Amino acid sequence: MTQSKANKLINTAIAVLFVSLLIFPVIILLNTSLQTYEEIRSWPPTWFTNLKWENYVSVLQGDKSIIEPVKNSAIVSTASMLICVCVGTLAAYAVSRYRFFGSKFFLIIVILTQMFSPVILVTPMYVIFKELDILDTLLSLIIANTASSLPMTIWLLNSYFSAIPKSYEEASWMDGSNRLQGICNVIVPIALPGILTAGIFAFIQSWGDLVYAQSFILSPELRTISLALTDFKDLYKTQWETQMAASFLSSIPTVIIFVIIQKHLIRGMSNQGLKG
């Protein structure tokens, strides 16, 4: 066996092992969601026998249906993602192109805000939202999650914008474009992989939020999916079978969004490589 074939086999084995480690928790989750409570507690464990699809029917049509919470989470996550992308794009562009007082320390201050736990920010946000009379609304969650995701969005996008030569914009200005048109027609297409990455980050962070949802939402009809997943835990018992079924279904929207965006992400990175 040649050295190159041996290296390929080793790399393939490492890749298979790595993928298996990533997929195994998902397999456990899916297997648990298709069992009864007694089967989950039994030993040795059973794997995909006597499948209980009624667990999924229960979380979709039962008293603890997750359909409405998924809709609420979709609204909050999508709105937060769009705001972070729009505001973050303009802010990152300004930081990468303009020189102002404290510009060198601006990004450091921005990233330092990520050191604060959401638990620390809940109390001041609660007071502000109460004064604005937007407690127990999806708007409060949108604002809170946007505030948490925006600093990282700016940090991610700044690295992409800084790598784009100013000559690209200057060429568009010579063709009659103003600065905003140059951003939309030149900067955004080139930095599309970074923008999509920042958008995915903001969406996933908002989708999985529990701290803000648990602090600001009181009405059952406004509960998000992260709150709905806690409904399957009682004082003395956790309904693992239905909680895992709800968890598996709640992960599907993020996977779909990633698959859809992945095509544009790869295409944008390929185009950027060809231009380079």
C-alpha contacts under 8 A as a table, 3 or more apart, distances in Angstrom:
res1	aa1	res2	aa2	distance
1	M	5	K	6.47
1	M	6	A	6.64
2	T	5	K	5.39
2	T	6	A	6.30
3	Q	6	A	5.11
3	Q	7	N	6.19
4	S	7	N	5.10
4	S	8	K	6.22
5	K	8	K	5.00
5	K	9	L	6.21
6	A	9	L	5.14
6	A	10	I	6.20
7	N	10	I	5.10
7	N	11	N	6.06
8	K	11	N	5.10
8	K	12	T	5.99
9	L	12	T	5.03
9	L	13	A	6.06
10	I	13	A	5.11
10	I	14	I	6.17
11	N	14	I	5.13
11	N	15	A	6.10
12	T	15	A	5.05
12	T	16	V	6.10
13	A	16	V	5.13
13	A	17	L	6.12
14	I	17	L	5.10
14	I	18	F	6.06
15	A	18	F	5.08
15	A	19	V	6.09
16	V	19	V	5.19
16	V	20	S	6.00
17	L	20	S	5.06
17	L	21	L	6.23
18	F	21	L	5.24
18	F	22	L	6.46
19	V	22	L	5.07
19	V	23	I	6.11
20	S	23	I	5.10
20	S	24	F	5.81
21	L	24	F	5.46
21	L	25	P	7.55
22	L	25	P	6.70
22	L	26	V	7.69
23	I	26	V	5.28
23	I	27	I	6.35
24	F	27	I	5.01
24	F	28	I	6.29
25	P	28	I	5.03
25	P	29	L	6.17
26	V	29	L	4.99
26	V	30	L	6.14
27	I	30	L	5.11
27	I	31	N	6.00
28	I	31	N	5.08
28	I	32	T	6.03
29	L	32	T	5.21
29	L	33	S	6.21
29	L	244	M	5.90
29	L	245	A	7.86
29	L	248	F	7.10
30	L	33	S	5.13
30	L	34	L	6.58
30	L	244	M	7.16
30	L	245	A	7.20
30	L	248	F	6.86
31	N	34	L	5.38
31	N	35	Q	6.80
31	N	47	W	6.29
31	N	48	F	5.76
32	T	35	Q	5.42
32	T	40	I	6.51
32	T	240	W	7.28
32	T	241	E	5.77
32	T	244	M	6.46
32	T	245	A	7.91
33	S	52	K	7.81
33	S	55	N	6.81
33	S	56	Y	7.85
33	S	240	W	7.37
33	S	241	E	4.57
33	S	242	T	6.22
33	S	243	Q	7.46
33	S	244	M	4.86
33	S	245	A	4.55
33	S	248	F	7.95
34	L	48	F	7.16
34	L	51	L	5.05
34	L	52	K	4.65
34	L	53	W	6.07
34	L	55	N	6.76
34	L	241	E	6.75
34	L	245	A	7.52
35	Q	39	E	5.97
35	Q	40	I	6.40
35	Q	48	F	7.90
35	Q	50	N	7.37
35	Q	51	L	6.15
35	Q	52	K	5.55
35	Q	241	E	6.13
36	T	39	E	5.21
36	T	40	I	6.33
36	T	52	K	7.01
36	T	241	E	6.21
37	Y	40	I	5.19
37	Y	41	R	6.52
37	Y	239	Q	7.06
37	Y	240	W	6.81
37	Y	241	E	6.21
38	E	41	R	5.27
38	E	42	S	6.26
39	E	42	S	5.11
39	E	45	P	7.46
39	E	46	T	7.39
40	I	45	P	7.06
40	I	240	W	7.92
40	I	241	E	7.79
41	R	45	P	7.95
42	S	45	P	6.05
43	W	46	T	7.98
46	T	49	T	6.62
48	F	51	L	6.14
52	K	55	N	6.05
53	W	56	Y	5.59
53	W	57	V	6.79
54	E	57	V	4.77
54	E	58	S	6.00
55	N	58	S	5.10
55	N	59	V	6.52
55	N	241	E	6.67
55	N	242	T	5.42
55	N	245	A	6.46
56	Y	59	V	5.28
56	Y	60	L	6.24
56	Y	242	T	7.10
56	Y	245	A	5.73
56	Y	246	A	7.25
57	V	60	L	5.18
57	V	61	Q	5.80
57	V	62	G	7.19
58	S	61	Q	5.38
58	S	62	G	4.55
58	S	63	D	7.75
58	S	64	K	7.57
58	S	65	S	7.06
58	S	242	T	7.38
59	V	62	G	5.68
59	V	63	D	7.85
59	V	64	K	5.95
59	V	65	S	4.68
59	V	66	I	6.03
59	V	242	T	6.50
59	V	245	A	7.18
59	V	246	A	6.01
60	L	64	K	7.76
60	L	65	S	4.69
60	L	66	I	5.95
60	L	67	I	6.29
61	Q	64	K	7.71
61	Q	65	S	5.40
62	G	65	S	5.24
64	K	228	A	7.57
64	K	231	D	7.25
65	S	68	E	7.27
66	I	69	P	5.24
66	I	70	V	6.02
66	I	225	I	6.63
66	I	228	A	6.54
66	I	246	A	7.02
67	I	70	V	5.22
67	I	71	K	6.41
68	E	71	K	5.08
68	E	72	N	6.33
68	E	221	E	7.11
68	E	222	L	7.96
68	E	223	R	7.88
68	E	224	T	7.91
69	P	72	N	5.03
69	P	73	S	6.11
69	P	221	E	7.59
69	P	222	L	6.97
69	P	223	R	5.39
69	P	224	T	4.29
69	P	225	I	4.64
69	P	228	A	6.51
70	V	73	S	5.07
70	V	74	A	6.03
70	V	224	T	6.36
70	V	225	I	5.28
70	V	250	S	7.01
71	K	74	A	5.04
71	K	75	I	6.28
71	K	224	T	7.87
72	N	75	I	5.19
72	N	76	V	6.28
72	N	138	L	7.50
72	N	222	L	6.46
72	N	223	R	6.94
72	N	224	T	5.46
72	N	225	I	7.62
73	S	76	V	5.13
73	S	77	S	5.84
73	S	206	S	7.79
73	S	207	W	5.88
73	S	224	T	5.02
73	S	225	I	6.08
74	A	77	S	5.23
74	A	78	T	5.81
74	A	207	W	7.35
75	I	78	T	5.38
75	I	79	A	6.04
76	V	79	A	5.34
76	V	80	S	6.05
76	V	138	L	6.53
76	V	139	L	7.75
76	V	141	L	6.58
76	V	142	I	5.24
76	V	206	S	7.01
76	V	207	W	7.67
77	S	80	S	5.15
77	S	81	M	5.98
77	S	142	I	7.36
77	S	202	A	7.45
77	S	203	F	4.95
77	S	204	I	7.40
77	S	205	Q	8.00
77	S	206	S	4.99
77	S	207	W	5.51
78	T	81	M	5.07
78	T	82	L	6.17
78	T	203	F	6.36
79	A	82	L	5.25
79	A	83	I	6.19
79	A	142	I	6.57
80	S	83	I	5.26
80	S	84	C	6.01
80	S	142	I	5.46
80	S	143	I	7.39
80	S	145	N	6.37
80	S	146	T	5.00
80	S	202	A	6.79
80	S	203	F	6.90
80	S	206	S	7.09
81	M	84	C	5.16
81	M	85	V	6.07
81	M	146	T	7.46
81	M	199	G	5.38
81	M	200	I	7.50
81	M	202	A	5.11
81	M	203	F	5.18
82	L	85	V	5.17
82	L	86	C	6.10
82	L	199	G	7.31
83	I	86	C	5.24
83	I	87	V	5.86
83	I	88	G	7.81
83	I	146	T	7.02
84	C	87	V	5.38
84	C	88	G	5.28
84	C	89	T	7.95
84	C	146	T	6.17
84	C	149	S	6.94
84	C	150	L	5.24
84	C	153	T	6.57
84	C	199	G	7.22
84	C	202	A	6.97
85	V	88	G	5.08
85	V	89	T	5.76
85	V	153	T	7.16
85	V	195	I	6.68
85	V	198	A	6.95
85	V	199	G	5.93
86	C	89	T	5.34
86	C	90	L	6.60
87	V	90	L	5.39
87	V	91	A	6.08
87	V	150	L	7.93
88	G	91	A	5.03
88	G	92	A	5.78
88	G	150	L	6.37
88	G	151	P	7.95
88	G	153	T	5.76
88	G	154	I	4.83
88	G	157	L	7.24
89	T	92	A	5.28
89	T	93	Y	6.04
89	T	154	I	7.01
89	T	157	L	6.65
89	T	195	I	7.59
90	L	93	Y	5.12
90	L	94	A	6.18
91	A	94	A	5.13
91	A	95	V	6.27
91	A	154	I	6.51
92	A	95	V	5.12
92	A	96	S	6.13
92	A	154	I	5.14
92	A	155	W	7.23
92	A	157	L	5.78
92	A	158	N	4.65
92	A	161	F	7.14
93	Y	96	S	5.17
93	Y	97	R	6.01
93	Y	157	L	7.99
93	Y	158	N	6.69
93	Y	161	F	6.22
94	A	97	R	5.31
94	A	98	Y	5.46
95	V	98	Y	5.75
95	V	99	R	7.31
95	V	103	S	6.81
95	V	158	N	7.06
96	S	158	N	6.08
96	S	161	F	6.30
96	S	162	S	5.28
97	R	162	S	7.62
99	R	103	S	6.06
100	F	103	S	5.26
102	G	105	F	5.39
102	G	106	F	6.00
103	S	106	F	5.00
103	S	107	L	7.55
104	K	107	L	7.00
104	K	108	I	7.83
105	F	108	I	5.13
105	F	109	I	6.20
106	F	109	I	5.20
106	F	110	V	6.15
107	L	110	V	4.82
107	L	111	I	6.10
107	L	155	W	6.68
108	I	111	I	5.29
108	I	112	L	6.07
109	I	112	L	5.05
109	I	113	T	6.61
110	V	113	T	5.56
110	V	114	Q	7.61
110	V	151	P	5.41
110	V	152	M	7.70
110	V	155	W	7.53
111	I	114	Q	5.54
111	I	115	M	7.68
111	I	151	P	6.19
111	I	152	M	6.57
111	I	155	W	6.96
112	L	115	M	5.49
112	L	116	F	7.79
113	T	116	F	5.76
113	T	151	P	7.21
114	Q	117	S	7.49
114	Q	148	S	7.54
114	Q	151	P	7.28
114	Q	152	M	7.48
116	F	120	I	6.67
116	F	121	L	7.53
117	S	120	I	5.48
117	S	121	L	6.94
118	P	121	L	5.05
118	P	122	V	6.14
118	P	148	S	7.78
118	P	211	V	6.81
118	P	212	Y	7.57
119	V	122	V	5.32
119	V	123	T	7.76
119	V	211	V	6.79
120	I	123	T	6.79
121	L	124	P	5.85
121	L	125	M	6.18
122	V	125	M	5.19
122	V	126	Y	5.90
122	V	211	V	7.81
122	V	212	Y	6.74
122	V	215	S	7.19
123	T	126	Y	5.03
123	T	127	V	6.36
124	P	127	V	5.16
124	P	128	I	6.26
125	M	128	I	5.07
125	M	129	F	5.98
125	M	144	A	7.53
126	Y	129	F	5.20
126	Y	130	K	6.00
126	Y	135	L	7.50
126	Y	215	S	7.76
126	Y	216	F	7.02
127	V	130	K	5.14
127	V	131	E	6.32
128	I	131	E	5.18
128	I	132	L	6.25
129	F	132	L	4.93
129	F	133	D	5.89
129	F	134	I	5.33
129	F	135	L	5.52
129	F	140	S	6.78
130	K	133	D	4.88
130	K	134	I	6.32
130	K	135	L	5.69
131	E	134	I	7.97
132	L	135	L	7.98
134	I	137	T	5.76
134	I	139	L	6.86
134	I	140	S	5.98
135	L	140	S	6.17
135	L	216	F	5.74
135	L	217	I	7.05
136	D	140	S	7.24
136	D	216	F	5.42
136	D	217	I	4.38
136	D	218	L	5.71
136	D	219	S	6.66
136	D	222	L	7.66
137	T	140	S	5.64
137	T	141	L	7.22
137	T	216	F	7.66
137	T	217	I	6.71
137	T	222	L	7.17
138	L	141	L	5.19
138	L	142	I	6.27
138	L	222	L	7.03
139	L	142	I	4.99
139	L	143	I	6.21
140	S	143	I	5.27
140	S	144	A	6.13
140	S	216	F	7.11
141	L	144	A	5.07
141	L	145	N	5.93
141	L	212	Y	6.53
141	L	213	A	6.61
141	L	216	F	7.37
142	I	145	N	5.37
142	I	146	T	5.93
143	I	146	T	5.13
143	I	147	A	6.11
144	A	147	A	5.20
144	A	148	S	6.37
144	A	212	Y	7.05
145	N	148	S	5.02
145	N	149	S	6.11
145	N	205	Q	7.65
145	N	206	S	5.61
145	N	209	D	7.79
145	N	212	Y	7.87
146	T	149	S	5.19
146	T	150	L	5.67
146	T	202	A	7.65
146	T	206	S	7.98
147	A	150	L	5.55
147	A	151	P	7.48
148	S	151	P	6.91
149	S	152	M	5.75
149	S	153	T	6.27
149	S	201	F	7.74
149	S	202	A	5.40
149	S	205	Q	7.19
149	S	206	S	7.98
150	L	153	T	4.91
150	L	154	I	6.21
150	L	202	A	7.63
151	P	154	I	5.26
151	P	155	W	6.30
152	M	155	W	4.94
152	M	156	L	6.10
152	M	198	A	7.83
153	T	156	L	5.23
153	T	157	L	6.17
153	T	198	A	5.23
153	T	199	G	7.68
153	T	201	F	7.82
153	T	202	A	7.36
154	I	157	L	5.27
154	I	158	N	5.96
155	W	158	N	5.36
155	W	159	S	6.96
156	L	159	S	5.90
156	L	160	Y	7.19
156	L	194	G	6.92
156	L	198	A	6.49
157	L	160	Y	5.23
157	L	161	F	6.25
157	L	191	A	7.88
157	L	194	G	5.91
157	L	195	I	6.50
157	L	198	A	7.15
158	N	161	F	5.16
158	N	162	S	5.94
159	S	162	S	5.26
159	S	163	A	6.48
160	Y	163	A	5.39
160	Y	164	I	6.87
160	Y	191	A	5.91
160	Y	194	G	6.28
161	F	164	I	5.36
161	F	187	I	7.26
161	F	191	A	6.70
162	S	165	P	7.62
164	I	168	Y	7.64
164	I	187	I	7.47
164	I	190	I	7.82
165	P	168	Y	5.98
165	P	169	E	7.84
166	K	169	E	5.42
166	K	170	E	6.29
167	S	170	E	4.87
167	S	171	A	6.04
168	Y	171	A	5.31
168	Y	172	S	6.65
168	Y	186	V	7.02
169	E	172	S	5.12
169	E	173	W	6.25
169	E	179	R	7.93
169	E	182	G	5.72
169	E	183	I	7.67
169	E	186	V	6.62
169	E	187	I	7.54
170	E	173	W	4.97
170	E	174	M	6.27
171	A	174	M	5.18
171	A	175	D	6.57
172	S	175	D	5.02
172	S	176	G	6.65
172	S	177	S	5.59
172	S	182	G	6.07
172	S	186	V	7.63
173	W	176	G	5.12
173	W	177	S	4.67
173	W	178	N	6.01
173	W	179	R	7.32
173	W	182	G	7.01
174	M	177	S	7.16
177	S	180	L	7.92
177	S	181	Q	5.57
177	S	182	G	5.99
178	N	181	Q	5.29
178	N	182	G	6.12
179	R	182	G	4.96
179	R	183	I	6.28
180	L	183	I	5.08
180	L	184	C	6.32
181	Q	184	C	5.11
181	Q	185	N	5.82
181	Q	186	V	7.92
182	G	185	N	5.27
182	G	186	V	5.32
182	G	187	I	6.70
183	I	186	V	5.58
183	I	187	I	4.73
183	I	188	V	5.99
184	C	187	I	6.23
184	C	188	V	5.37
184	C	189	P	7.47
185	N	188	V	6.51
185	N	189	P	6.67
186	V	189	P	5.88
186	V	190	I	6.52
187	I	190	I	5.41
187	I	191	A	6.03
188	V	191	A	5.10
188	V	192	L	5.67
188	V	195	I	7.78
189	P	192	L	5.08
189	P	268	G	7.53
190	I	193	P	7.82
190	I	268	G	7.14
190	I	271	N	7.90
190	I	272	Q	6.13
191	A	194	G	5.45
191	A	195	I	6.27
191	A	268	G	7.88
192	L	195	I	4.98
192	L	196	L	6.07
192	L	265	L	7.13
192	L	268	G	5.95
192	L	269	M	7.98
193	P	196	L	5.23
193	P	197	T	6.13
193	P	264	H	7.69
193	P	265	L	4.94
193	P	266	I	7.53
193	P	268	G	5.63
193	P	269	M	6.04
194	G	197	T	5.00
194	G	198	A	6.13
195	I	198	A	5.15
195	I	199	G	6.09
196	L	199	G	4.94
196	L	200	I	6.12
196	L	261	I	7.10
196	L	265	L	6.68
197	T	200	I	5.19
197	T	201	F	6.24
197	T	265	L	7.98
198	A	201	F	5.07
198	A	202	A	6.26
199	G	202	A	5.18
199	G	203	F	6.13
200	I	203	F	5.10
200	I	204	I	6.08
200	I	258	F	7.34
201	F	204	I	5.39
201	F	205	Q	6.11
202	A	205	Q	5.27
202	A	206	S	6.18
203	F	206	S	5.28
203	F	207	W	5.99
204	I	207	W	4.94
204	I	208	G	6.18
204	I	254	T	7.01
205	Q	208	G	5.43
205	Q	209	D	6.23
206	S	209	D	5.21
207	W	225	I	7.79
207	W	226	S	7.60
208	G	226	S	6.10
209	D	212	Y	6.56
209	D	213	A	6.70
209	D	226	S	6.56
210	L	213	A	5.15
210	L	214	Q	5.83
210	L	226	S	5.57
210	L	227	L	6.37
211	V	214	Q	5.33
211	V	215	S	6.23
212	Y	215	S	5.07
212	Y	216	F	5.92
212	Y	217	I	7.98
213	A	216	F	5.49
213	A	217	I	5.47
213	A	223	R	7.32
213	A	224	T	6.90
213	A	226	S	7.88
213	A	227	L	6.87
214	Q	217	I	5.96
214	Q	218	L	7.87
214	Q	227	L	6.70
217	I	222	L	6.72
217	I	223	R	6.56
218	L	222	L	7.56
218	L	223	R	7.63
219	S	222	L	5.49
219	S	223	R	6.80
220	P	223	R	5.42
223	R	227	L	5.98
223	R	228	A	6.52
224	T	227	L	5.37
224	T	228	A	6.21
225	I	228	A	4.83
225	I	229	L	6.20
225	I	250	S	7.05
226	S	229	L	5.40
226	S	230	T	7.10
227	L	230	T	5.45
227	L	231	D	7.16
228	A	231	D	5.35
228	A	232	F	7.82
229	L	232	F	6.14
229	L	243	Q	6.21
229	L	246	A	6.86
229	L	247	S	7.06
230	T	233	K	5.74
231	D	234	D	7.49
232	F	238	T	6.08
232	F	239	Q	5.41
232	F	240	W	7.57
232	F	242	T	7.05
232	F	243	Q	5.71
233	K	237	K	6.17
233	K	238	T	4.23
233	K	239	Q	6.10
234	D	237	K	5.14
234	D	238	T	5.80
234	D	239	Q	7.88
239	Q	242	T	5.83
239	Q	243	Q	6.03
240	W	243	Q	5.00
240	W	244	M	5.83
241	E	244	M	5.42
241	E	245	A	6.30
242	T	245	A	4.92
242	T	246	A	6.07
243	Q	246	A	5.11
243	Q	247	S	6.03
244	M	247	S	4.85
244	M	248	F	6.04
245	A	248	F	5.19
245	A	249	L	6.30
246	A	249	L	5.19
246	A	250	S	6.00
247	S	250	S	5.09
247	S	251	S	6.34
248	F	251	S	5.38
248	F	252	I	6.89
249	L	252	I	5.44
250	S	253	P	6.63
251	S	254	T	5.70
251	S	255	V	6.49
252	I	255	V	5.11
252	I	256	I	6.15
253	P	256	I	5.10
253	P	257	I	6.19
254	T	257	I	5.14
254	T	258	F	6.13
255	V	258	F	5.09
255	V	259	V	6.17
256	I	259	V	5.13
256	I	260	I	6.20
257	I	260	I	5.17
257	I	261	I	6.07
258	F	261	I	5.17
258	F	262	Q	5.72
259	V	262	Q	5.09
259	V	263	K	7.03
260	I	263	K	6.08
260	I	264	H	7.54
261	I	264	H	5.33
261	I	265	L	6.02
262	Q	265	L	4.80
262	Q	266	I	6.06
263	K	266	I	5.38
263	K	267	R	6.14
264	H	267	R	4.99
264	H	268	G	5.89
265	L	268	G	5.18
265	L	269	M	6.23
266	I	269	M	5.14
266	I	270	S	6.11
267	R	270	S	5.09
267	R	271	N	6.14
268	G	271	N	5.13
268	G	272	Q	6.09
269	M	272	Q	5.03
269	M	273	G	6.17
270	S	273	G	5.08
270	S	274	L	6.26
271	N	274	L	5.07
271	N	275	K	6.19
272	Q	275	K	5.17
272	Q	276	G	6.21
273	G	276	G	5.08
